Amino acid sequence: MSETTETTTKTSSPEKSKLREKGRLMSASEIERTLVRLAHEIVEKNEGADNLGLVGIKRRGVPLAERLGKLIAGIEKRPVQTGMLDINLYRDDLTTTGPRPTVVPGEIGFDVNGRDIVLLDDVLYTGRTIRAALDALFDHGRPKSVQLLVLIDRGHRELPIQATYTGRTVPTSRREIIEVKLNEIDGQEQVLLVELVD
């Protein structure tokens, strides 16, 4: 679950805090340029894309994985496998009495065993989403390596998790929230900084 989805849920009742837009951090063209740079970084670090697989964390990590897959395929002149990971049942902020994760073979879309996997998400905050994603990923197989790519790193880590590739680092206060809007999901393309107001 992306940070923006959590935020909407937490602030949906009228007696709770509201959100006020503070500014736009990235435009559509800035997002595109950032993804092009990240695609080149991935190819360079992995010495090509022969063993590469991109796995987007549902929701906004999925379109990021698909876009980067196309960009890397353009650089390397060969397709790159992309997949999707749903981590809802792996989150540690859900009740422990609920349903346990069920691994469906082929759910990611390709075999992760022995592959160099790049895990993608829109915002890195506490690290809990990534921890859940790693649990889910390893339930599907044993990759050779796992690298993390995030569009925005906003700090405030609660777990020792660091991104291998970062689009932009944006220092934030705990009252501030990063909202990533992607055309595939939101019908618009931008990254906003918003603040909780009472």
Protein Blocks (a to p, Z undefined) as FASTA:
>chain_A
ZZklmmmmmmmpfklccdddfbdfbdfklmmmmmmmmmmmmmmmnopaklgccddddfkl
mmmmmmmmmmmmmmnopacddddddfklmpckbcfkbccddddehklopafehpacdddd
fbdcelmmmmmmmmmmmmnoccfbdcdddfbdgejiabdcddfbdfbdcdddfkbccddd
dfklnopacdddddddZZ
